Amino acid sequence: MITPVGRTGTTRNRPTGKATPRQSERPSWLPCCVPWPGRSLNGSFNWHSHSTRQFRLLPYSPDTALDLAERLFTDVRVDLHEARTTHWLLTRVLIRDTRRFAPELLRALAGPEGAARHAGASWAVLSMKGRLIPGLPTDPAGLATAARQGAAEVAAEDPAYGTSLLQGMLHDSDAAVRTAAACAMTDVMSLSPAAADGLIGAFLGSPALAEHPETLARALAKSAARLPSRAIEACQALAAVSERDAREGRRGYALTQRHLIEAVLRLYRQGDTEVRAQCLDIIDALYRTGAHGLTAALSGER
């Protein structure tokens, strides 16, 4: 815990008993835009404000910031890791000095749900950067459910680096983790063709396909790039899921079919004879389910 900073100076123009933080300890090299830790005006210690300040101090004096961060994390309640500012600070200092702050990460991973979720996100950053060290979990299966969800959320935000994590998390036993991982399909077309094919293949073979088919259908339909080689396989799987959902009266299949129609017509235009024949089979399946907008879309192709 940080030793409370002493106070001195006048209380003029301030309420009685509320002194200003002492400024004499502020280093001369520290830019004026970066606050120096102290107590708030009412004398209370604002932990979240201080964690933000250490985050801002890192670029100017890394060693000082790391020392202060270590003191901040000493003997504090683990539920403070539920705060986003704490998460940002822990992630940054872990990147700077993984071994030094690994015990704090482990403590947060074992903490309450909110803390574990943020800690899982920090763990994912280390994993994607190749910075995991002995003593830290090397596989998301070794994390608690909330931590796996946090890790999946971070990996889905940057699928180019998180593909290896996402491929396993799409098969996770927890629906919330699969939902977080499935969000990566929104940006799958921004990946290289090989990476896109790998992530699409993992999605098609996972329970997340039946749970979130619209995310992949939209990505295929809205991409301006040439569709990857597994796009025809994806469209076939999406057609089967939407046909089953329509038959069972589940919600959302119409939106999936709307995007699927657009994707199949794009594939037909860019494909060879074999791909075009497969596209026609998918169109027949959509026609059998009465896909809304199919007739109009086909008329526009003539």
Helices and strands as residue ranges (DSSP letters): H 47-57, H 62-73, G 78-82, H 84-96, H 98-109, H 113-128, G 140-142, H 145-157, H 159-169, H 175-182, G 183-190, H 193-204, H 208-211, H 213-222, H 231-248, H 253-270, H 273-288, H 294-301
